[in-house]
Amino acid sequence: MARVLLIEDDPGVREALRLGLELEGHTVLEAANGAEGLRRLAENPELVVLDVLLPGGDGFGVLREIRRQSAVPVLMLTALDEVEWRVKGLREGADDYLVKPYALSELLARIEALLRRSKRSEEVLSYADVVLYPGKMEARRSGRLLELSPKALQLLQCFLEHAEHVLPKEALMQRVWGQEVEPNTLEVHLSALRRELGEPMLLHTLRGHGYILKRP
């Protein structure tokens, strides 16, 4: 069972979802708008259910702010069923997308699937003296906490999962951004990761091939 943050402006929908989630044993944190939802994010929910159409700003903006602060799984709800909106939500960092109207049973099943996936991500990844806790999005080197952005942490996770294997730029872009981005965008986050990892250097550039996490 999990703590679920429900960000939904419609009181009737919010009440129905709360009751359905509580019947499944979940604890529900409610928010009627994006600002309140972001405040309640500090209560460390294990999953966020986020409506796209919110007062005072759209849910995509709230999603972007959530992703700046946390790697918590996010399931987006919306009446907008055009493909471009679903793609936008997923590329902005949503983990799943459900179009209204939907069956409560399907919503609960998707939440269970996201929670299972999240639990699996609680495994510890390590290489040399670097340790990453994916569920908490926390990384350390020789016990020192690494101050990394969410994108840099995702890059580190990718390198740790493929340690001592060359990863092309395109593969890193697809894994972290879901699409190809400007090379400079990737370079900025890689430079920040390399700088924060410090010495001895573990992250190496192989010109014309990509990057590799490898002991000196």
C-alpha positions as CSV (number, residue, x, y, z in Angstrom):
1,M,0.0,0.0,0.0
2,A,1.3,3.5,-0.7
3,R,0.9,7.2,-0.1
4,V,-0.7,8.7,-3.2
5,L,-0.8,12.4,-3.9
6,L,-4.0,13.2,-5.9
7,I,-3.9,16.6,-7.7
8,E,-7.4,17.1,-9.1
9,D,-9.5,20.2,-9.1
10,D,-12.9,18.6,-9.6
11,P,-14.3,17.9,-6.0
12,G,-16.5,15.0,-7.2
13,V,-13.8,13.3,-9.2
14,R,-11.3,13.8,-6.3
15,E,-13.7,12.3,-3.8
16,A,-14.5,9.3,-5.9
17,L,-10.8,8.6,-6.6
18,R,-10.0,9.1,-2.9
19,L,-12.6,6.5,-1.8
20,G,-11.4,4.1,-4.5
21,L,-7.8,4.4,-3.5
22,E,-8.6,4.1,0.2
23,L,-10.6,1.0,-0.3
24,E,-7.5,-0.5,-1.9
25,G,-5.6,0.4,1.3
26,H,-3.7,3.4,0.0
27,T,-3.3,6.7,2.0
28,V,-4.4,9.6,-0.1
29,L,-3.0,13.2,0.0
30,E,-5.4,15.6,-1.7
31,A,-4.7,18.8,-3.6
32,A,-7.2,20.9,-5.5
33,N,-4.7,22.8,-7.6
34,G,-1.1,22.7,-8.7
35,A,0.4,25.0,-6.1
36,E,-1.2,22.9,-3.3
37,G,0.0,19.8,-5.0
38,L,3.6,21.0,-5.1
39,R,3.4,21.9,-1.4
40,R,2.2,18.5,-0.5
41,L,5.0,16.9,-2.5
42,A,7.1,17.7,0.5
43,E,5.1,14.9,2.3
44,N,7.0,12.4,0.2
45,P,4.2,10.5,-1.6
46,E,5.1,7.3,-3.4
47,L,3.0,8.1,-6.4
48,V,1.3,11.2,-7.9
49,V,-2.0,11.2,-9.8
50,L,-2.1,14.5,-11.7
51,D,-4.9,16.0,-13.7
52,V,-3.7,17.9,-16.8
53,L,-6.4,20.6,-16.8
54,L,-5.9,22.5,-13.5
55,P,-6.9,26.0,-12.5
56,G,-4.1,28.6,-12.4
57,G,-1.9,26.7,-14.9
58,D,-1.8,23.5,-16.7
59,G,-0.7,20.1,-15.3
60,F,2.2,20.0,-17.6
61,G,3.8,22.9,-15.8
62,V,3.1,21.1,-12.5
63,L,4.7,18.0,-13.9
64,R,7.8,19.8,-14.9
65,E,8.2,21.2,-11.4
66,I,7.6,17.8,-9.9
67,R,10.4,16.4,-12.1
68,R,12.8,19.2,-11.0
69,Q,12.2,18.1,-7.4
70,S,11.5,14.4,-7.4
71,A,11.6,11.1,-9.4
72,V,8.3,10.0,-7.9
73,P,6.1,8.1,-10.4
74,V,3.4,10.3,-12.0
75,L,0.2,9.1,-13.6
76,M,-1.5,11.8,-15.6
77,L,-5.3,12.0,-16.1
78,T,-6.8,14.1,-18.9
79,A,-9.8,14.5,-21.2
80,L,-7.4,15.4,-24.0
81,D,-7.0,12.2,-25.9
82,E,-5.1,13.5,-28.9
83,V,-1.9,11.6,-29.5
84,E,0.3,14.8,-29.3
85,W,-1.0,15.5,-25.8
86,R,-0.2,12.0,-24.6
87,V,3.3,12.2,-26.2
88,K,3.8,15.6,-24.6
89,G,3.0,14.3,-21.1
90,L,5.3,11.3,-21.5
91,R,8.1,13.4,-22.8
92,E,7.7,15.9,-20.0
93,G,8.3,13.1,-17.5
94,A,5.0,11.3,-16.9
95,D,5.3,7.6,-16.2
96,D,1.8,6.8,-17.5
97,Y,-1.2,8.5,-19.1
98,L,-4.9,7.7,-18.7
99,V,-7.6,9.4,-20.8
100,K,-11.0,10.3,-19.3
101,P,-13.5,8.7,-19.0
102,Y,-11.8,5.7,-17.5
103,A,-12.7,2.7,-15.4
104,L,-11.6,2.9,-11.8
105,S,-10.4,-0.6,-12.0
106,E,-8.0,0.3,-14.8
107,L,-6.7,3.3,-12.9
108,L,-6.0,1.1,-9.8
109,A,-4.3,-1.5,-12.0
110,R,-2.1,1.1,-13.6
111,I,-1.2,2.5,-10.1
112,E,-0.3,-1.0,-8.9
113,A,1.9,-1.5,-12.0
114,L,3.7,1.8,-11.4
115,L,4.3,1.0,-7.7
116,R,5.7,-2.4,-8.6
117,R,8.1,-0.8,-11.1
118,S,9.0,1.8,-8.5
119,K,9.7,-0.9,-5.9
120,R,12.0,-2.6,-8.3
121,S,13.9,0.6,-8.8
122,E,14.8,0.6,-5.1
123,E,17.7,-1.7,-5.8
124,V,21.1,-0.2,-5.2
125,L,23.4,0.4,-8.2
126,S,27.1,0.7,-7.7
127,Y,30.4,0.8,-9.4
128,A,33.8,1.4,-7.9
129,D,33.1,3.8,-5.0
130,V,29.9,5.2,-6.5
131,V,26.5,4.2,-5.2
132,L,23.1,5.2,-6.5
133,Y,19.8,4.6,-4.8
134,P,17.3,5.0,-7.8
135,G,14.2,5.0,-5.6
136,K,15.5,8.0,-3.7
137,M,17.4,9.5,-6.6
138,E,20.4,9.9,-4.3
139,A,24.0,9.2,-5.3
140,R,27.2,9.1,-3.2
141,R,30.9,8.6,-3.9
142,S,33.0,7.3,-1.1
143,G,30.1,8.3,1.2
144,R,30.0,11.9,-0.1
145,L,26.5,13.0,-1.3
146,L,26.6,14.1,-4.9
147,E,24.7,17.3,-5.8
148,L,23.2,16.3,-9.1
149,S,20.2,17.5,-11.1
150,P,17.5,14.9,-12.0
151,K,18.8,14.6,-15.5
152,A,22.4,14.1,-14.3
153,L,21.1,11.4,-11.9
154,Q,19.4,9.7,-14.8
155,L,22.5,9.8,-16.8
156,L,24.5,8.3,-13.9
157,Q,21.9,5.5,-13.5
158,C,22.3,4.7,-17.2
159,F,26.1,4.5,-16.8
160,L,25.9,2.4,-13.7
161,E,23.5,0.0,-15.4
162,H,26.0,-0.3,-18.3
163,A,29.3,0.1,-16.5
164,E,32.4,-0.5,-18.7
165,H,30.2,-0.4,-21.8
166,V,30.4,2.4,-24.4
167,L,27.1,4.4,-24.6
168,P,26.6,6.5,-27.8
169,K,25.1,10.0,-27.4
170,E,21.9,8.9,-29.1
171,A,21.3,6.1,-26.6
172,L,21.8,8.5,-23.7
173,M,19.4,11.1,-25.2
174,Q,16.7,8.5,-25.8
175,R,17.1,7.1,-22.3
176,V,17.0,10.4,-20.4
177,W,15.0,12.7,-22.6
178,G,13.0,10.2,-24.7
179,Q,14.2,11.9,-27.9
180,E,17.3,13.4,-29.5
181,V,18.1,16.8,-28.0
182,E,20.7,19.4,-28.8
183,P,24.2,17.9,-28.3
184,N,25.1,20.8,-26.1
185,T,22.2,19.9,-23.7
186,L,23.7,16.5,-23.2
187,E,27.2,17.9,-22.8
188,V,26.1,20.3,-20.1
189,H,24.6,17.6,-18.0
190,L,27.6,15.2,-18.6
191,S,30.0,17.9,-17.6
192,A,28.1,18.5,-14.4
193,L,28.1,14.8,-13.7
194,R,31.8,14.5,-14.4
195,R,32.6,17.5,-12.2
196,E,30.6,16.3,-9.3
197,L,32.0,12.7,-9.5
198,G,35.5,14.3,-9.0
199,E,38.7,12.4,-9.0
200,P,39.9,9.9,-9.9
201,M,37.9,10.3,-13.1
202,L,35.4,7.5,-13.9
203,L,33.5,9.0,-16.8
204,H,35.4,9.1,-20.0
205,T,34.8,10.4,-23.6
206,L,35.6,8.1,-26.5
207,R,35.6,10.5,-29.5
208,G,33.4,9.3,-32.3
209,H,31.9,6.5,-30.2
210,G,30.3,7.9,-27.0
211,Y,31.0,7.7,-23.3
212,I,32.0,5.0,-20.8
213,L,32.0,4.6,-17.0
214,K,35.3,2.9,-16.2
215,R,38.0,2.8,-13.6
216,P,41.1,4.7,-14.6
